């Protein structure tokens, strides 16, 4: 979801808030992707300990 949302934001034509080179929804998408990857790593390490 995060990667798709990040990509779609480049195609939108409506006005939006930018922080640096990316729009606010793109920053949220990056945070969502980072959170998902962190959770996957955490769960993978938890399974290795068993």
PyMOL Python script that loads the backbone (N, CA, C, O; Angstrom):
from pymol import cmd

cmd.read_pdbstr("""\
ATOM      1  N   UNK A   1       0.827  -1.195   0.000  1.00  0.00           N
ATOM      2  CA  UNK A   1       0.000   0.000   0.000  1.00  0.00           C
ATOM      3  C   UNK A   1       0.869   1.256   0.000  1.00  0.00           C
ATOM      4  O   UNK A   1       0.618   2.196  -0.754  1.00  0.00           O
ATOM      5  N   UNK A   2       1.881   1.260   0.844  1.00  0.00           N
ATOM      6  CA  UNK A   2       2.724   2.453   0.970  1.00  0.00           C
ATOM      7  C   UNK A   2       3.405   2.828  -0.327  1.00  0.00           C
ATOM      8  O   UNK A   2       3.448   4.002  -0.694  1.00  0.00           O
ATOM      9  N   UNK A   3       3.942   1.832  -1.028  1.00  0.00           N
ATOM     10  CA  UNK A   3       4.633   2.098  -2.292  1.00  0.00           C
ATOM     11  C   UNK A   3       3.656   2.580  -3.358  1.00  0.00           C
ATOM     12  O   UNK A   3       3.973   3.493  -4.121  1.00  0.00           O
ATOM     13  N   UNK A   4       2.476   1.978  -3.417  1.00  0.00           N
ATOM     14  CA  UNK A   4       1.466   2.403  -4.394  1.00  0.00           C
ATOM     15  C   UNK A   4       1.010   3.827  -4.103  1.00  0.00           C
ATOM     16  O   UNK A   4       0.896   4.643  -5.018  1.00  0.00           O
ATOM     17  N   UNK A   5       0.754   4.124  -2.853  1.00  0.00           N
ATOM     18  CA  UNK A   5       0.312   5.466  -2.470  1.00  0.00           C
ATOM     19  C   UNK A   5       1.390   6.504  -2.784  1.00  0.00           C
ATOM     20  O   UNK A   5       1.088   7.584  -3.292  1.00  0.00           O
ATOM     21  N   UNK A   6       2.634   6.176  -2.483  1.00  0.00           N
ATOM     22  CA  UNK A   6       3.751   7.067  -2.765  1.00  0.00           C
ATOM     23  C   UNK A   6       3.808   7.383  -4.254  1.00  0.00           C
ATOM     24  O   UNK A   6       3.987   8.539  -4.636  1.00  0.00           O
ATOM     25  N   UNK A   7       3.658   6.368  -5.095  1.00  0.00           N
ATOM     26  CA  UNK A   7       3.734   6.542  -6.550  1.00  0.00           C
ATOM     27  C   UNK A   7       2.556   7.337  -7.089  1.00  0.00           C
ATOM     28  O   UNK A   7       2.733   8.208  -7.941  1.00  0.00           O
ATOM     29  N   UNK A   8       1.365   7.049  -6.604  1.00  0.00           N
ATOM     30  CA  UNK A   8       0.160   7.730  -7.082  1.00  0.00           C
ATOM     31  C   UNK A   8       0.217   9.228  -6.787  1.00  0.00           C
ATOM     32  O   UNK A   8      -0.314  10.031  -7.554  1.00  0.00           O
ATOM     33  N   UNK A   9       0.848   9.602  -5.699  1.00  0.00           N
ATOM     34  CA  UNK A   9       0.930  11.014  -5.332  1.00  0.00           C
ATOM     35  C   UNK A   9       1.634  11.855  -6.398  1.00  0.00           C
ATOM     36  O   UNK A   9       1.370  13.052  -6.507  1.00  0.00           O
ATOM     37  N   UNK A  10       2.527  11.247  -7.188  1.00  0.00           N
ATOM     38  CA  UNK A  10       3.183  11.985  -8.269  1.00  0.00           C
ATOM     39  C   UNK A  10       2.203  12.340  -9.379  1.00  0.00           C
ATOM     40  O   UNK A  10       2.432  13.298 -10.117  1.00  0.00           O
ATOM     41  N   UNK A  11       1.119  11.589  -9.508  1.00  0.00           N
ATOM     42  CA  UNK A  11       0.163  11.788 -10.594  1.00  0.00           C
ATOM     43  C   UNK A  11      -0.979  12.729 -10.231  1.00  0.00           C
ATOM     44  O   UNK A  11      -1.695  13.196 -11.117  1.00  0.00           O
ATOM     45  N   UNK A  12      -1.155  13.009  -8.977  1.00  0.00           N
ATOM     46  CA  UNK A  12      -2.271  13.864  -8.552  1.00  0.00           C
ATOM     47  C   UNK A  12      -2.058  15.294  -9.042  1.00  0.00           C
ATOM     48  O   UNK A  12      -0.931  15.783  -9.108  1.00  0.00           O
ATOM     49  N   UNK A  13      -3.154  15.946  -9.380  1.00  0.00           N
ATOM     50  CA  UNK A  13      -3.062  17.299  -9.899  1.00  0.00           C
ATOM     51  C   UNK A  13      -3.574  18.364  -8.951  1.00  0.00           C
ATOM     52  O   UNK A  13      -3.432  19.554  -9.229  1.00  0.00           O
ATOM     53  N   UNK A  14      -4.165  17.965  -7.840  1.00  0.00           N
ATOM     54  CA  UNK A  14      -4.726  18.948  -6.920  1.00  0.00           C
ATOM     55  C   UNK A  14      -3.627  19.573  -6.050  1.00  0.00           C
ATOM     56  O   UNK A  14      -2.566  18.980  -5.857  1.00  0.00           O
ATOM     57  N   UNK A  15      -3.896  20.772  -5.530  1.00  0.00           N
ATOM     58  CA  UNK A  15      -2.891  21.426  -4.680  1.00  0.00           C
ATOM     59  C   UNK A  15      -2.730  20.665  -3.364  1.00  0.00           C
ATOM     60  O   UNK A  15      -3.706  20.170  -2.800  1.00  0.00           O
ATOM     61  N   UNK A  16      -1.502  20.579  -2.887  1.00  0.00           N
ATOM     62  CA  UNK A  16      -1.237  19.886  -1.630  1.00  0.00           C
ATOM     63  C   UNK A  16      -0.010  20.491  -0.959  1.00  0.00           C
ATOM     64  O   UNK A  16       0.731  21.265  -1.566  1.00  0.00           O
ATOM     65  N   UNK A  17       0.186  20.131   0.282  1.00  0.00           N
ATOM     66  CA  UNK A  17       1.296  20.652   1.086  1.00  0.00           C
ATOM     67  C   UNK A  17       2.564  19.885   0.746  1.00  0.00           C
ATOM     68  O   UNK A  17       2.572  18.654   0.719  1.00  0.00           O
ATOM     69  N   UNK A  18       3.630  20.622   0.488  1.00  0.00           N
ATOM     70  CA  UNK A  18       4.931  20.012   0.218  1.00  0.00           C
ATOM     71  C   UNK A  18       5.880  20.293   1.367  1.00  0.00           C
ATOM     72  O   UNK A  18       5.913  21.398   1.908  1.00  0.00           O
ATOM     73  N   UNK A  19       6.648  19.282   1.729  1.00  0.00           N
ATOM     74  CA  UNK A  19       7.724  19.435   2.705  1.00  0.00           C
ATOM     75  C   UNK A  19       8.969  18.956   1.986  1.00  0.00           C
ATOM     76  O   UNK A  19       9.183  17.755   1.823  1.00  0.00           O
ATOM     77  N   UNK A  20       9.778  19.891   1.562  1.00  0.00           N
ATOM     78  CA  UNK A  20      10.929  19.530   0.732  1.00  0.00           C
ATOM     79  C   UNK A  20      10.433  19.094  -0.640  1.00  0.00           C
ATOM     80  O   UNK A  20       9.501  19.690  -1.179  1.00  0.00           O
ATOM     81  N   UNK A  21      11.041  18.072  -1.206  1.00  0.00           N
ATOM     82  CA  UNK A  21      10.668  17.650  -2.559  1.00  0.00           C
ATOM     83  C   UNK A  21       9.425  16.764  -2.611  1.00  0.00           C
ATOM     84  O   UNK A  21       8.940  16.460  -3.701  1.00  0.00           O
ATOM     85  N   UNK A  22       8.901  16.344  -1.464  1.00  0.00           N
ATOM     86  CA  UNK A  22       7.779  15.407  -1.434  1.00  0.00           C
ATOM     87  C   UNK A  22       6.552  16.027  -0.784  1.00  0.00           C
ATOM     88  O   UNK A  22       6.658  16.934   0.042  1.00  0.00           O
ATOM     89  N   UNK A  23       5.382  15.521  -1.173  1.00  0.00           N
ATOM     90  CA  UNK A  23       4.143  15.993  -0.561  1.00  0.00           C
ATOM     91  C   UNK A  23       3.958  15.326   0.799  1.00  0.00           C
ATOM     92  O   UNK A  23       4.598  14.319   1.100  1.00  0.00           O
ATOM     93  N   UNK A  24       3.084  15.894   1.607  1.00  0.00           N
ATOM     94  CA  UNK A  24       2.828  15.358   2.939  1.00  0.00           C
ATOM     95  C   UNK A  24       2.353  13.901   2.888  1.00  0.00           C
ATOM     96  O   UNK A  24       2.843  13.086   3.670  1.00  0.00           O
ATOM     97  N   UNK A  25       1.418  13.540   1.998  1.00  0.00           N
ATOM     98  CA  UNK A  25       1.034  12.122   1.918  1.00  0.00           C
ATOM     99  C   UNK A  25       2.195  11.197   1.536  1.00  0.00           C
ATOM    100  O   UNK A  25       2.231  10.044   1.965  1.00  0.00           O
ATOM    101  N   UNK A  26       3.134  11.688   0.740  1.00  0.00           N
ATOM    102  CA  UNK A  26       4.290  10.860   0.398  1.00  0.00           C
ATOM    103  C   UNK A  26       5.158  10.608   1.632  1.00  0.00           C
ATOM    104  O   UNK A  26       5.679   9.507   1.809  1.00  0.00           O
ATOM    105  N   UNK A  27       5.311  11.609   2.473  1.00  0.00           N
ATOM    106  CA  UNK A  27       6.068  11.413   3.716  1.00  0.00           C
ATOM    107  C   UNK A  27       5.364  10.396   4.607  1.00  0.00           C
ATOM    108  O   UNK A  27       6.017   9.549   5.216  1.00  0.00           O
ATOM    109  N   UNK A  28       4.027  10.474   4.688  1.00  0.00           N
ATOM    110  CA  UNK A  28       3.282   9.491   5.474  1.00  0.00           C
ATOM    111  C   UNK A  28       3.454   8.090   4.897  1.00  0.00           C
ATOM    112  O   UNK A  28       3.545   7.115   5.643  1.00  0.00           O
ATOM    113  N   UNK A  29       3.497   7.989   3.578  1.00  0.00           N
ATOM    114  CA  UNK A  29       3.701   6.692   2.934  1.00  0.00           C
ATOM    115  C   UNK A  29       5.075   6.122   3.271  1.00  0.00           C
ATOM    116  O   UNK A  29       5.213   4.923   3.515  1.00  0.00           O
ATOM    117  N   UNK A  30       6.079   6.978   3.283  1.00  0.00           N
ATOM    118  CA  UNK A  30       7.427   6.530   3.651  1.00  0.00           C
ATOM    119  C   UNK A  30       7.436   6.025   5.093  1.00  0.00           C
ATOM    120  O   UNK A  30       8.050   5.001   5.392  1.00  0.00           O
ATOM    121  N   UNK A  31       6.755   6.745   5.983  1.00  0.00           N
ATOM    122  CA  UNK A  31       6.675   6.298   7.376  1.00  0.00           C
ATOM    123  C   UNK A  31       5.951   4.959   7.485  1.00  0.00           C
ATOM    124  O   UNK A  31       6.365   4.086   8.248  1.00  0.00           O
ATOM    125  N   UNK A  32       4.871   4.798   6.720  1.00  0.00           N
ATOM    126  CA  UNK A  32       4.123   3.535   6.741  1.00  0.00           C
ATOM    127  C   UNK A  32       4.989   2.387   6.233  1.00  0.00           C
ATOM    128  O   UNK A  32       4.979   1.300   6.811  1.00  0.00           O
ATOM    129  N   UNK A  33       5.739   2.621   5.153  1.00  0.00           N
ATOM    130  CA  UNK A  33       6.615   1.571   4.625  1.00  0.00           C
ATOM    131  C   UNK A  33       7.721   1.232   5.624  1.00  0.00           C
ATOM    132  O   UNK A  33       8.045   0.060   5.815  1.00  0.00           O
ATOM    133  N   UNK A  34       8.296   2.244   6.258  1.00  0.00           N
ATOM    134  CA  UNK A  34       9.346   2.005   7.252  1.00  0.00           C
ATOM    135  C   UNK A  34       8.791   1.214   8.439  1.00  0.00           C
ATOM    136  O   UNK A  34       9.452   0.314   8.958  1.00  0.00           O
ATOM    137  N   UNK A  35       7.584   1.554   8.858  1.00  0.00           N
ATOM    138  CA  UNK A  35       6.951   0.817   9.951  1.00  0.00           C
ATOM    139  C   UNK A  35       6.683  -0.630   9.579  1.00  0.00           C
ATOM    140  O   UNK A  35       6.888  -1.531  10.393  1.00  0.00           O
ATOM    141  N   UNK A  36       6.228  -0.858   8.358  1.00  0.00           N
ATOM    142  CA  UNK A  36       5.949  -2.223   7.903  1.00  0.00           C
ATOM    143  C   UNK A  36       7.228  -3.048   7.824  1.00  0.00           C
ATOM    144  O   UNK A  36       7.247  -4.204   8.247  1.00  0.00           O
ATOM    145  N   UNK A  37       8.286  -2.469   7.290  1.00  0.00           N
ATOM    146  CA  UNK A  37       9.565  -3.185   7.200  1.00  0.00           C
ATOM    147  C   UNK A  37      10.101  -3.471   8.603  1.00  0.00           C
ATOM    148  O   UNK A  37      10.607  -4.563   8.862  1.00  0.00           O
ATOM    149  N   UNK A  38       9.994  -2.505   9.500  1.00  0.00           N
ATOM    150  CA  UNK A  38      10.448  -2.708  10.880  1.00  0.00           C
ATOM    151  C   UNK A  38       9.683  -3.843  11.546  1.00  0.00           C
ATOM    152  O   UNK A  38      10.272  -4.665  12.248  1.00  0.00           O
ATOM    153  N   UNK A  39       8.378  -3.892  11.329  1.00  0.00           N
ATOM    154  CA  UNK A  39       7.561  -4.952  11.913  1.00  0.00           C
ATOM    155  C   UNK A  39       7.937  -6.313  11.337  1.00  0.00           C
ATOM    156  O   UNK A  39       8.003  -7.298  12.072  1.00  0.00           O
ATOM    157  N   UNK A  40       8.183  -6.377  10.038  1.00  0.00           N
ATOM    158  CA  UNK A  40       8.596  -7.637   9.420  1.00  0.00           C
ATOM    159  C   UNK A  40       9.925  -8.126   9.988  1.00  0.00           C
ATOM    160  O   UNK A  40      10.085  -9.313  10.269  1.00  0.00           O
ATOM    161  N   UNK A  41      10.871  -7.215  10.156  1.00  0.00           N
ATOM    162  CA  UNK A  41      12.170  -7.581  10.726  1.00  0.00           C
ATOM    163  C   UNK A  41      11.999  -8.062  12.163  1.00  0.00           C
ATOM    164  O   UNK A  41      12.581  -9.072  12.559  1.00  0.00           O
ATOM    165  N   UNK A  42      11.210  -7.347  12.932  1.00  0.00           N
ATOM    166  CA  UNK A  42      10.961  -7.720  14.325  1.00  0.00           C
ATOM    167  C   UNK A  42      10.337  -9.110  14.415  1.00  0.00           C
ATOM    168  O   UNK A  42      10.780  -9.939  15.210  1.00  0.00           O
ATOM    169  N   UNK A  43       9.320  -9.366  13.611  1.00  0.00           N
ATOM    170  CA  UNK A  43       8.653 -10.667  13.648  1.00  0.00           C
ATOM    171  C   UNK A  43       9.570 -11.783  13.160  1.00  0.00           C
ATOM    172  O   UNK A  43       9.531 -12.896  13.683  1.00  0.00           O
ATOM    173  N   UNK A  44      10.388 -11.487  12.167  1.00  0.00           N
ATOM    174  CA  UNK A  44      11.321 -12.495  11.659  1.00  0.00           C
ATOM    175  C   UNK A  44      12.345 -12.867  12.735  1.00  0.00           C
ATOM    176  O   UNK A  44      12.643 -14.046  12.927  1.00  0.00           O
ATOM    177  N   UNK A  45      12.878 -11.873  13.429  1.00  0.00           N
ATOM    178  CA  UNK A  45      13.850 -12.141  14.491  1.00  0.00           C
ATOM    179  C   UNK A  45      13.196 -12.892  15.648  1.00  0.00           C
ATOM    180  O   UNK A  45      13.824 -13.747  16.271  1.00  0.00           O
ATOM    181  N   UNK A  46      11.939 -12.573  15.931  1.00  0.00           N
ATOM    182  CA  UNK A  46      11.209 -13.250  17.000  1.00  0.00           C
ATOM    183  C   UNK A  46      11.032 -14.731  16.663  1.00  0.00           C
ATOM    184  O   UNK A  46      11.152 -15.586  17.540  1.00  0.00           O
ATOM    185  N   UNK A  47      10.750 -15.031  15.410  1.00  0.00           N
ATOM    186  CA  UNK A  47      10.587 -16.422  14.976  1.00  0.00           C
ATOM    187  C   UNK A  47      11.907 -17.181  15.023  1.00  0.00           C
ATOM    188  O   UNK A  47      11.917 -18.377  15.316  1.00  0.00           O
ATOM    189  N   UNK A  48      13.020 -16.509  14.740  1.00  0.00           N
ATOM    190  CA  UNK A  48      14.332 -17.163  14.773  1.00  0.00           C
ATOM    191  C   UNK A  48      14.707 -17.600  16.186  1.00  0.00           C
ATOM    192  O   UNK A  48      15.411 -18.596  16.358  1.00  0.00           O
ATOM    193  N   UNK A  49      14.247 -16.872  17.192  1.00  0.00           N
ATOM    194  CA  UNK A  49      14.579 -17.193  18.582  1.00  0.00           C
ATOM    195  C   UNK A  49      13.868 -18.456  19.059  1.00  0.00           C
ATOM    196  O   UNK A  49      14.326 -19.091  20.009  1.00  0.00           O
ATOM    197  N   UNK A  50      12.771 -18.831  18.430  1.00  0.00           N
ATOM    198  CA  UNK A  50      12.003 -20.010  18.862  1.00  0.00           C
ATOM    199  C   UNK A  50      12.667 -21.294  18.507  1.00  0.00           C
ATOM    200  O   UNK A  50      12.140 -22.366  18.806  1.00  0.00           O
TER     201      UNK A  50
END
""", "prot")
cmd.dss("prot")
cmd.show_as("cartoon", "prot")
cmd.util.cbc("prot")
cmd.orient("prot")
